[in-house]
């Protein structure tokens, strides 16, 4: 016997239609390249997204065609987030921080037909344009300018007739977007999102035990729109009718803090390095900015140090909410909300939980697999984290060689080594490639990094495995000190002794000016391993 419910397809046109009917008066704000502010209403955004869909049709874009973007966070990118899928095409966001060789490979592999590119990113496009076969290039600029051989985004919208737009009847399982992984362990891999996946992920954002997004929120995604759908925030904001604020290419802490204050931002999201810099500014002058509207700062992309979470809370009354996910998970898969059992614990224990990756979002299932099979949820046993759910990737695009990255029963292998406790809280111990295996035992680089960054003099710390003739591998710590602070190797090792067994402690601390980072703001540990491996091996 089947239920007698309507067959309502969960698609992006349904979200855009809701925004049009209910939230036309709400505001969308963009910081322009010249640092001025542009404001318009949801009604304007919906109209322009429809015109973009019509313009793409006029260019010959068919259902299923890939339309790439090489853009910062701004209103035109938001229009593409909806206009492209509402044409029935597939939005493919390109990571502008990747090497041109990788961008050429990704555009070719995805089979992109059209590229929307910011005017100030044309020099980057020039570096790989001769290696790709795009049919059309559309330049996004405030004055409507475009070089010879390219279309002006504004000109295309100006001649597009909005009355030609019809909300399409789409299969919710059809592709609506693509994003490629950053390729840290090989060639970038394509993840293809369905309309249904993004709709359900957006609903997940609205739940109280997630980020609780509502119409009353003002959302500023620091996380780039070219990275994993800006963690889904533009879609869930449109679904709820929340005010949206985009920083454009200006991601410096001063600009972000100014927007937080002037636009009364309630919810923002970004990687830990952003918040570490902002915390230092606030510590230097706690009264410089009025952040009283800010109810939560979502952090992800890398583990947030407990000391940072505690510092924001105790010194500034600001809440850091740690989430975890991957490009393959749309991307928010878990979030560190404090369950009732945890709120009853001491404040220090609460901070410990807030620094973990949290428990799974609605509809996401988790498990961890060790050498002997699935590990118990005891908070101690480590294994590779595996996931499944309606917005978890089931395969990579056109990459049959990656089939072994999924289990025989259809779960995604994340590559993260984790423990799961009795409350379902995930604690990522390390990436499989970043674990230090010393004398046959695992050492978590993440745990050491978090403890080092709790030291008052340390701004950033990254721990990597270095070859050792006796123990196979030993940990080395690369440390960036805060401006004006001093610390010695002996002092930092002593700082770690209270938390870790002696065999966990790094053999060496290297003080560096900066830690190299990937295109999405994570520590680039491969570069550190290469930099220090020979020096330590020679000393061993």
C-alpha positions as CSV (number, residue, x, y, z in Angstrom):
1,X,0.0,0.0,0.0
2,X,1.4,3.4,-1.0
3,X,0.9,6.7,0.8
4,X,-1.5,9.2,-0.7
5,X,0.8,12.2,-0.9
6,X,1.5,14.5,-3.8
7,X,4.5,13.8,-6.0
8,X,6.3,17.1,-5.3
9,X,9.8,17.3,-6.8
10,X,12.5,18.8,-4.5
11,X,14.2,21.1,-7.0
12,X,16.0,24.5,-7.2
13,X,13.0,26.0,-9.1
14,X,10.9,25.3,-6.0
15,X,13.3,27.2,-3.8
16,X,13.4,30.2,-6.3
17,X,9.6,30.2,-6.5
18,X,9.3,30.3,-2.7
19,X,11.8,33.2,-2.5
20,X,9.8,35.1,-5.2
21,X,6.4,34.5,-3.5
22,X,7.4,35.2,0.1
23,X,10.6,37.1,0.4
24,X,10.7,39.7,-2.4
25,X,11.3,42.5,0.1
26,X,14.4,41.0,1.8
27,X,17.8,42.4,1.0
28,X,20.9,41.1,-0.7
29,X,24.2,43.1,-0.1
30,X,27.5,42.9,-2.1
31,X,30.8,44.5,-1.4
32,X,32.0,45.5,-4.9
33,X,35.6,45.3,-6.1
34,X,36.0,49.1,-5.5
35,X,34.8,48.4,-1.9
36,X,31.5,50.3,-2.4
37,X,28.2,48.6,-1.4
38,X,25.5,47.4,-3.8
39,X,22.0,46.6,-2.4
40,X,19.0,45.0,-4.0
41,X,16.0,43.0,-3.0
42,X,15.2,39.4,-3.5
43,X,12.6,40.4,-6.1
44,X,15.4,41.9,-8.2
45,X,17.6,38.8,-7.6
46,X,14.7,36.5,-8.8
47,X,14.1,38.6,-11.8
48,X,17.7,38.5,-12.8
49,X,18.1,34.8,-12.2
50,X,15.2,34.2,-14.5
51,X,16.7,36.4,-17.2
52,X,20.0,34.5,-16.8
53,X,18.1,31.2,-17.5
54,X,16.6,32.8,-20.6
55,X,20.0,34.2,-21.7
56,X,21.6,30.8,-21.4
57,X,18.8,29.3,-23.5
58,X,19.4,32.0,-26.1
59,X,23.1,30.9,-26.1
60,X,22.0,27.3,-26.9
61,X,22.5,25.9,-23.4
62,X,20.5,22.7,-23.1
63,X,19.4,20.7,-20.1
64,X,22.4,18.9,-18.7
65,X,24.9,21.2,-20.2
66,X,27.6,22.4,-17.8
67,X,28.0,26.1,-17.1
68,X,31.1,27.0,-15.2
69,X,31.8,30.0,-13.0
70,X,35.1,31.6,-12.1
71,X,33.8,34.2,-9.7
72,X,34.1,35.6,-6.2
73,X,31.2,35.8,-3.7
74,X,28.7,38.4,-5.1
75,X,25.1,38.8,-6.3
76,X,25.8,37.8,-9.9
77,X,27.2,34.5,-8.6
78,X,24.1,34.0,-6.5
79,X,22.0,34.6,-9.7
80,X,24.0,31.9,-11.4
81,X,23.5,29.6,-8.4
82,X,19.8,29.6,-9.3
83,X,19.6,30.8,-13.0
84,X,21.8,27.9,-14.3
85,X,19.9,25.0,-12.5
86,X,16.6,26.7,-13.3
87,X,17.5,26.4,-17.0
88,X,18.0,22.7,-16.3
89,X,21.7,23.1,-16.8
90,X,24.5,22.1,-14.3
91,X,26.3,24.8,-12.4
92,X,30.1,24.1,-12.2
93,X,31.9,26.3,-9.8
94,X,35.7,26.6,-10.4
95,X,38.1,27.1,-7.6
96,X,40.0,30.2,-8.6
97,X,42.9,29.3,-6.2
98,X,43.9,26.2,-8.2
99,X,46.8,26.1,-10.6
100,X,45.9,26.9,-14.2
101,X,46.9,23.4,-15.2
102,X,44.3,22.0,-12.8
103,X,41.7,24.4,-14.0
104,X,42.3,23.4,-17.6
105,X,42.0,19.7,-16.6
106,X,38.8,20.3,-14.7
107,X,37.0,22.4,-17.4
108,X,37.9,19.8,-20.0
109,X,37.0,16.8,-17.8
110,X,33.6,18.3,-16.9
111,X,32.8,19.2,-20.5
112,X,31.9,22.8,-19.7
113,X,30.1,24.7,-22.4
114,X,29.9,28.2,-21.0
115,X,32.1,30.1,-18.6
116,X,31.0,33.0,-16.4
117,X,34.1,34.9,-15.3
118,X,34.7,38.0,-13.2
119,X,36.4,40.8,-15.0
120,X,39.2,40.9,-12.4
121,X,39.8,37.2,-12.9
122,X,40.4,37.4,-16.7
123,X,44.2,37.3,-16.2
124,X,43.8,33.9,-14.6
125,X,41.5,32.7,-17.4
126,X,44.1,33.8,-19.9
127,X,46.6,31.3,-18.4
128,X,44.5,28.3,-19.5
129,X,41.9,29.5,-22.1
130,X,43.8,28.0,-25.0
131,X,43.7,24.5,-23.4
132,X,39.9,24.3,-23.1
133,X,37.0,24.1,-25.6
134,X,34.4,26.5,-24.3
135,X,31.6,27.6,-26.7
136,X,30.9,30.9,-24.9
137,X,32.7,33.2,-22.3
138,X,30.6,35.7,-20.4
139,X,32.3,38.4,-18.4
140,X,30.8,39.6,-15.1
141,X,31.6,43.3,-14.5
142,X,29.8,46.2,-12.9
143,X,30.1,48.5,-16.0
144,X,29.1,45.8,-18.4
145,X,32.4,45.7,-20.2
146,X,33.7,42.6,-21.9
147,X,36.7,42.0,-24.2
148,X,36.4,41.0,-27.8
149,X,35.1,37.5,-28.3
150,X,33.3,37.4,-25.0
151,X,29.8,38.4,-23.9
152,X,28.9,41.0,-21.3
153,X,26.8,39.4,-18.5
154,X,24.8,42.6,-18.1
155,X,24.2,42.9,-21.8
156,X,22.9,39.4,-22.0
157,X,20.5,40.0,-19.1
158,X,19.4,43.3,-20.6
159,X,18.1,41.7,-23.8
160,X,16.7,38.6,-22.1
161,X,12.9,38.7,-21.9
162,X,11.8,37.6,-18.4
163,X,8.4,36.7,-19.7
164,X,10.0,33.9,-21.7
165,X,10.9,32.2,-18.4
166,X,8.8,29.3,-17.2
167,X,9.6,27.4,-14.0
168,X,10.8,24.0,-15.5
169,X,9.4,20.7,-14.5
170,X,12.6,18.9,-13.5
171,X,13.3,15.5,-12.0
172,X,14.6,16.0,-8.5
173,X,17.3,13.4,-9.1
174,X,18.7,15.4,-12.1
175,X,22.1,17.0,-11.8
176,X,22.1,20.7,-10.7
177,X,25.7,21.3,-9.8
178,X,29.3,20.1,-9.9
179,X,32.3,20.8,-7.7
180,X,35.7,19.2,-8.0
181,X,37.8,18.2,-5.0
182,X,41.0,20.2,-4.5
183,X,43.1,17.3,-5.7
184,X,45.5,17.0,-2.7
185,X,46.0,13.3,-3.3
186,X,45.9,13.1,-7.1
187,X,43.8,14.6,-9.9
188,X,40.7,16.6,-8.7
189,X,37.6,14.5,-8.7
190,X,34.1,15.7,-9.8
191,X,31.2,15.5,-7.4
192,X,27.8,15.9,-9.0
193,X,24.9,17.3,-6.9
194,X,21.3,16.5,-7.6
195,X,18.4,19.0,-7.0
196,X,17.1,16.7,-4.3
197,X,20.4,16.6,-2.5
198,X,20.7,20.4,-2.3
199,X,17.0,20.8,-1.3
200,X,17.4,18.3,1.6
201,X,20.7,19.8,2.6
202,X,19.1,23.2,2.8
203,X,16.3,21.8,4.9
204,X,18.9,20.4,7.2
205,X,20.3,23.9,7.7
206,X,17.0,25.0,9.0
207,X,16.8,22.5,11.9
208,X,17.4,23.8,15.4
209,X,20.1,21.2,16.1
210,X,21.9,22.3,12.9
211,X,22.6,26.0,12.3
212,X,18.9,26.9,12.8
213,X,18.7,29.3,9.8
214,X,15.6,31.3,9.6
215,X,14.0,34.3,7.9
216,X,15.3,36.5,10.7
217,X,19.0,35.8,9.9
218,X,21.5,37.8,8.1
219,X,24.0,35.4,6.5
220,X,27.5,36.2,5.3
221,X,29.5,33.3,3.8
222,X,33.2,33.9,4.1
223,X,33.7,30.4,2.6
224,X,34.0,30.9,-1.1
225,X,31.0,30.3,-3.4
226,X,33.5,28.3,-5.6
227,X,34.1,25.8,-2.7
228,X,31.4,23.2,-2.0
229,X,28.5,25.5,-2.7
230,X,29.7,28.0,0.0
231,X,28.7,25.1,2.4
232,X,25.1,25.4,1.0
233,X,24.4,28.7,2.7
234,X,23.2,30.6,-0.4
235,X,20.6,27.9,-1.1
236,X,19.3,27.6,2.5
237,X,19.3,31.4,2.9
238,X,17.1,31.7,-0.2
239,X,14.8,28.9,1.1
240,X,14.3,30.7,4.4
241,X,14.4,34.2,3.1
242,X,17.4,35.3,5.2
243,X,19.2,38.5,4.3
244,X,22.4,37.7,2.4
245,X,25.7,39.6,2.5
246,X,28.6,38.9,0.1
247,X,32.1,40.3,0.7
248,X,33.2,40.1,-2.9
249,X,37.0,39.7,-3.3
250,X,37.7,41.4,0.0
251,X,38.3,38.7,2.6
252,X,40.6,40.6,4.9
253,X,39.5,40.5,8.5
254,X,39.0,44.3,8.7
255,X,36.4,44.2,5.8
256,X,34.7,41.2,7.3
257,X,34.4,42.8,10.7
258,X,33.1,46.0,9.2
259,X,30.4,44.1,7.4
260,X,29.5,42.0,10.5
261,X,28.9,45.3,12.3
262,X,27.2,47.5,9.7
263,X,25.0,44.8,8.2
264,X,24.1,43.2,11.6
265,X,25.3,39.8,10.5
266,X,23.8,37.0,12.6
267,X,25.4,33.9,10.9
268,X,28.7,33.6,9.1
269,X,31.0,30.7,8.1
270,X,34.6,30.1,7.2
271,X,37.8,28.1,7.8
272,X,39.7,28.4,11.1
273,X,42.5,30.6,9.7
274,X,40.0,33.4,9.2
275,X,38.7,33.2,12.7
276,X,42.2,33.0,14.2
277,X,43.1,36.3,12.6
278,X,39.8,37.9,13.7
279,X,40.2,36.7,17.3
280,X,43.6,38.4,17.4
281,X,42.1,41.7,16.2
282,X,39.3,41.5,18.8
283,X,41.8,40.6,21.5
284,X,43.9,43.7,20.6
285,X,40.8,46.0,20.9
286,X,37.7,44.3,22.3
287,X,35.6,47.4,21.8
288,X,36.5,48.1,18.2
289,X,33.4,46.4,16.7
290,X,29.8,45.9,17.7
291,X,29.2,42.2,17.0
292,X,26.2,41.9,19.3
293,X,24.0,40.6,16.4
294,X,26.4,37.7,15.6
295,X,24.8,34.6,17.0
296,X,27.1,31.9,15.5
297,X,30.3,31.6,13.5
298,X,30.3,28.3,11.6
299,X,33.8,26.9,11.2
300,X,34.9,24.0,9.1
301,X,37.4,22.9,6.5
302,X,39.9,22.0,9.2
303,X,39.7,21.4,13.0
304,X,39.1,24.5,15.0
305,X,41.4,24.7,18.0
306,X,39.7,24.5,21.4
307,X,41.6,27.5,22.5
308,X,40.1,29.6,19.7
309,X,36.6,28.4,20.5
310,X,37.1,29.2,24.2
311,X,38.7,32.6,23.5
312,X,35.8,33.8,21.4
313,X,33.3,32.6,24.1
314,X,35.0,33.8,27.2
315,X,36.6,37.0,26.0
316,X,34.0,38.2,23.5
317,X,30.8,36.3,24.1
318,X,30.8,34.9,20.6
319,X,29.8,31.4,19.7
320,X,31.9,29.2,17.4
321,X,29.9,26.3,16.0
322,X,32.1,23.6,14.5
323,X,30.8,21.7,11.5
324,X,32.4,19.0,9.4
325,X,31.9,17.7,5.9
326,X,33.5,17.3,2.5
327,X,32.9,18.3,-1.1
328,X,31.3,14.9,-1.3
329,X,28.7,15.6,1.4
330,X,27.2,18.8,-0.1
331,X,29.0,19.5,2.3
332,X,27.7,19.7,5.9
333,X,27.6,16.2,7.4
334,X,27.9,16.8,11.1
335,X,27.8,19.7,13.6
336,X,29.0,20.1,17.2
337,X,25.8,21.1,18.9
338,X,25.9,20.4,22.7
339,X,23.3,17.8,23.4
340,X,21.6,17.8,26.8
341,X,23.9,15.2,28.2
342,X,26.9,17.4,27.3
343,X,25.5,20.6,28.7
344,X,25.4,19.0,32.1
345,X,29.2,18.5,32.0
346,X,31.8,21.0,33.1
347,X,32.5,24.1,31.0
348,X,35.9,22.7,30.0
349,X,34.3,19.4,28.9
350,X,31.8,21.4,26.9
351,X,34.7,23.1,25.1
352,X,36.2,19.7,24.4
353,X,33.0,18.7,22.6
354,X,32.7,22.0,20.8
355,X,36.2,21.3,19.3
356,X,35.0,18.0,17.9
357,X,33.2,17.5,14.6
358,X,29.8,16.8,16.2
359,X,27.1,14.4,15.5
360,X,25.5,13.7,12.1
361,X,23.0,16.0,10.4
362,X,19.5,14.6,9.9
363,X,19.5,11.7,7.3
364,X,23.3,11.2,7.5
365,X,24.5,7.9,8.8
366,X,28.0,7.3,10.2
367,X,30.3,4.4,11.1
368,X,34.0,3.9,11.4
369,X,36.0,0.9,10.2
370,X,39.3,-0.4,11.6
371,X,41.6,-3.2,10.6
372,X,39.3,-5.7,12.2
373,X,36.0,-4.3,11.0
374,X,33.6,-1.7,12.3
375,X,34.8,-0.1,15.6
376,X,32.5,0.4,18.6
377,X,31.2,3.9,19.5
378,X,33.4,4.2,22.6
379,X,35.2,7.4,21.9
380,X,38.5,5.6,21.9
381,X,38.6,3.0,19.0
382,X,39.8,4.6,15.8
383,X,38.8,3.7,12.2
384,X,38.2,5.3,8.9
385,X,34.9,7.3,8.9
386,X,32.3,6.1,6.5
387,X,29.0,7.9,5.5
388,X,25.8,7.4,3.6
389,X,22.8,9.6,3.1
390,X,20.6,11.4,0.5
391,X,23.2,14.1,-0.1
392,X,26.3,12.0,0.1
393,X,28.1,11.3,-3.2
394,X,27.7,7.7,-4.5
395,X,30.4,8.0,-7.2
396,X,32.8,10.5,-8.8
397,X,32.0,11.9,-12.2
398,X,33.5,9.9,-15.1
399,X,36.1,8.3,-12.8
400,X,35.6,4.5,-12.7
401,X,39.1,4.1,-11.2
402,X,37.8,5.6,-7.9
403,X,35.3,2.9,-7.3
404,X,37.3,1.6,-4.4
405,X,36.6,4.9,-2.5
406,X,33.2,3.5,-1.8
407,X,32.3,0.3,0.1
408,X,30.6,-2.7,-1.4
409,X,27.4,-1.8,0.4
410,X,27.5,1.8,-0.9
411,X,29.1,3.9,1.9
412,X,31.5,6.7,1.2
413,X,35.1,6.2,2.5
414,X,36.1,9.6,3.8
415,X,39.8,9.1,4.3
416,X,39.5,10.5,7.8
417,X,40.5,8.5,10.8
418,X,38.0,9.2,13.6
419,X,36.5,8.0,16.9
420,X,32.8,8.0,17.6
421,X,31.6,8.2,21.2
422,X,28.4,7.1,22.9
423,X,26.5,10.3,21.9
424,X,27.4,9.8,18.2
425,X,30.0,12.6,18.4
426,X,32.7,12.3,15.8
427,X,36.3,13.3,16.6
428,X,38.6,13.4,13.6
429,X,42.0,12.2,14.6
430,X,43.6,12.7,11.3
431,X,43.5,12.2,7.6
432,X,44.8,8.7,6.7
433,X,47.7,10.4,4.9
434,X,48.5,12.7,7.8
435,X,48.6,10.2,10.7
436,X,52.0,9.8,12.2
437,X,52.7,6.0,12.6
438,X,55.5,5.7,15.1
439,X,56.7,2.3,16.2
440,X,53.5,0.8,14.9
441,X,51.3,3.2,16.9
442,X,49.2,6.1,15.6
443,X,49.8,9.7,16.7
444,X,47.2,12.3,15.8
445,X,48.7,15.4,14.2
446,X,45.4,17.2,14.8
447,X,45.4,16.7,18.6
448,X,49.0,18.0,18.8
449,X,48.2,21.0,16.6
450,X,45.2,21.9,18.7
451,X,47.2,21.7,21.9
452,X,50.1,23.8,20.4
453,X,47.6,26.5,19.3
454,X,46.3,26.7,22.8
455,X,49.7,28.2,23.9
456,X,49.5,32.0,24.3
457,X,52.4,32.6,22.0
458,X,51.3,30.4,19.1
459,X,49.3,31.7,16.1
460,X,49.3,28.5,14.0
461,X,50.8,25.0,14.2
462,X,51.0,22.1,11.8
463,X,52.4,18.7,12.7
464,X,53.7,16.3,10.0
465,X,55.3,12.8,9.9
466,X,59.0,12.8,9.2
467,X,60.9,9.5,8.3
468,X,62.8,7.9,11.2
469,X,65.2,5.0,10.9
470,X,64.2,3.5,14.2
471,X,60.5,4.3,14.6
472,X,59.5,4.5,11.0
473,X,58.0,8.0,11.5
474,X,58.2,10.7,14.1
475,X,56.2,14.0,14.5
476,X,57.6,17.4,13.7
477,X,55.8,20.6,14.5
478,X,55.9,23.7,12.3
479,X,54.9,26.8,14.4
480,X,54.0,30.4,13.6
481,X,54.3,32.7,16.6
482,X,52.0,35.6,17.2
483,X,53.4,39.0,16.4
484,X,55.6,40.2,19.3
485,X,55.5,36.8,21.1
486,X,58.4,34.5,21.8
487,X,58.7,30.8,22.7
488,X,61.4,28.1,22.5
489,X,61.2,24.5,21.4
490,X,61.7,23.3,24.9
491,X,58.9,25.5,26.2
492,X,56.4,24.2,23.6
493,X,57.4,20.6,24.2
494,X,56.9,21.1,27.9
495,X,53.5,22.6,27.2
496,X,52.5,19.4,25.4
497,X,53.7,17.1,28.2
498,X,50.6,17.5,30.4
499,X,48.3,16.3,27.6
500,X,50.2,13.5,25.8
501,X,52.4,10.5,26.4
502,X,56.1,11.2,25.9
503,X,56.3,9.1,22.7
504,X,53.7,11.4,21.1
505,X,55.8,14.5,21.6
506,X,57.4,16.1,18.5
507,X,61.1,15.4,18.1
508,X,61.6,18.9,16.7
509,X,59.8,22.3,16.6
510,X,60.5,24.4,13.5
511,X,59.6,28.1,13.7
512,X,58.3,29.4,10.4
513,X,57.0,32.7,9.1
514,X,53.9,31.1,7.6
515,X,52.4,27.6,7.1
516,X,51.6,26.8,3.4
517,X,47.9,26.3,2.7
518,X,45.8,24.7,0.1
519,X,43.3,26.5,-2.2
520,X,40.6,26.0,0.4
521,X,42.6,27.2,3.4
522,X,43.8,23.9,4.9
523,X,47.4,23.3,6.0
524,X,49.4,22.0,3.0
525,X,51.3,19.4,4.9
526,X,52.8,17.7,1.8
527,X,54.9,20.9,1.3
528,X,56.0,20.8,5.0
529,X,57.0,17.1,4.8
530,X,59.0,17.8,1.7
531,X,60.7,20.8,3.2
532,X,61.8,19.2,6.5
533,X,62.2,15.5,5.7
534,X,65.9,15.5,4.6
535,X,67.0,17.8,7.4
536,X,65.5,15.6,10.2
537,X,66.6,12.4,8.6
538,X,70.2,13.7,8.4
539,X,70.1,14.6,12.1
540,X,68.7,11.2,13.1
